[in-house]
Amino acid sequence: MLPIHTRIERTERLLRRMEQDATLMAVRIAPLAADHRASAMSYAELLRSQARAELARLMEERCSNEMTSTGPQPAD
């Protein structure tokens, strides 16, 4: 399994690319019928929302891992 910081970086990169591609996607799907355009846009939004949720979950996991790893340590 990949370290948490690597998974966070990958998810951030994916989300950033998807958000940057939104305008180009509109151009790519313009020739499609209206129902196909709507379907493509809703699917893209679903993927973006899932990526945001995954990023939030990973950030929470990282915070909880940091809290447990930096907790009280036994005396030397």
C-alpha positions in Angstrom: 0.0 0.0 0.0 1.2 3.5 -0.8 2.1 5.9 2.0 -0.7 8.3 2.9 1.1 11.4 1.6 1.6 9.8 -1.8 -2.1 8.9 -2.0 -3.0 12.5 -1.1 -0.7 13.9 -3.7 -2.2 11.7 -6.4 -5.8 12.5 -5.5 -5.0 16.3 -5.4 -3.3 16.0 -8.8 -6.3 14.1 -10.2 -8.8 16.6 -8.9 -6.7 19.5 -10.2 -6.5 18.0 -13.7 -10.3 17.3 -13.7 -11.1 20.9 -12.7 -8.7 22.3 -15.2 -10.2 20.1 -18.0 -13.8 21.3 -17.4 -13.7 24.0 -20.0 -12.0 21.8 -22.6 -14.5 19.0 -21.9 -17.3 21.4 -22.8 -15.7 22.0 -26.1 -15.2 18.2 -26.7 -18.7 17.3 -25.9 -20.4 20.2 -27.8 -21.1 18.1 -30.9 -23.0 15.6 -28.9 -26.8 15.5 -28.5 -28.1 17.4 -25.5 -28.9 14.3 -23.5 -25.4 12.9 -24.1 -23.8 16.2 -23.1 -25.9 16.3 -19.9 -24.9 12.7 -19.2 -21.2 13.4 -19.8 -21.3 16.5 -17.6 -23.1 14.8 -14.8 -20.6 11.9 -14.9 -17.7 14.3 -14.8 -19.2 16.1 -11.8 -19.8 12.7 -10.1 -16.1 11.9 -10.5 -15.0 15.3 -9.2 -17.2 15.0 -6.1 -15.9 11.4 -5.5 -12.3 12.7 -5.8 -13.1 15.5 -3.3 -14.6 13.1 -0.9 -11.6 10.8 -1.2 -9.3 13.7 -0.6 -11.2 14.7 2.5 -11.1 11.1 3.8 -7.4 10.8 3.2 -6.7 14.2 4.9 -8.7 13.0 7.9 -6.8 9.7 7.9 -3.5 11.6 7.8 -4.6 13.8 10.7 -5.7 10.8 12.8 -2.4 9.0 12.0 -0.4 12.1 13.0 -2.3 12.4 16.3 -1.7 8.8 17.2 2.0 8.8 16.2 2.8 12.1 18.1 0.9 11.1 21.2 2.5 10.6 24.6 5.6 8.6 24.5 7.0 6.5 27.4 9.9 8.1 29.2 13.4 6.9 28.3 
